Amino acid sequence: MRTKKRPTRGTNLQRVPGWTHVDLGLRYVAVAAKHPITFRVSVENIANTRYWASAFGGYLLQGTPRTIKSSLTFEY
């Protein structure tokens, strides 16, 4: 006869479905007066998908929504 093992206290019994999100990054380098200028743009979670990113310390953390970042770098 088989018996089920009882879960111990604090055992995580929840399942989180798998997820996929897509990130995109672009970089363009231009030269002005012999000095390079770098333009960067990145988009995280392009489709703005909702997901659980992590189970940290027993708590679920939501994934970040669509996030757009940009930067400009000058070299002189």
N, C-alpha and C positions, 0 to 999 in steps of 0.2 A: 504494500500500500504506500502510495506517495503522499507526502505531506508538503503543503506549501510553506516556504520559509516566510516568516513575518518580517516585514521591513523594519530595520532598526530606526530608532528616533533620529530625525534629521536627514533621512534618506530622501533624495530628490526623486519624486515620483512623476514629475511632469515631463512631457516630451515637447520639444520645439521643432516645428517643421523646418526643412531645409530652405535656403533662400539664395538668390543670386542678385547681385546688383552690378552695374557697369559704370566704370569711371573713364574719363577722357581727359587727356592733357595735350596742350599744344604749346610749341615754342617757336618764336621767330626772332632771328638775329638780323639787325640792320646796322650799317656803318654810317656814321655822321661825323664829318670832320676827322676822319681816321680813328674814331672812337666807337667801339662796338656798343650797341644798345640791344638788350635782350628783353623781349616781351613774352610773358608766360600767362596762360589761362588754363585752369583746370576745373572740371565739373565732376563732382562725386555724386553717385546715385542718380544718374541721368533720368531714369524713369520715375524717380521719386517713390520707389517701392518702400512699403513699410515692412520692417523685419526686426527680429530680436537679435542684437549683435553679440551678446555675451551673457553668461550666467556668472556674475562676479560675486563671490561671497554669499551665494544662495539667492541673490536677487537678479531678476532679468533686467537687462539694459536695452532700451530701444536704440535701433540704428538711427544714424543721422538722416535727416531729409536731404533733398537735393541741395548741394552746397556749391557755390561758385567762388573761385579764388582767382585773383590776378596779381601780377607783380611786374615791375619794370626795373631793370638793372642797367646802370651806366658804368662803363669802365673808362678811366682817364689816367 
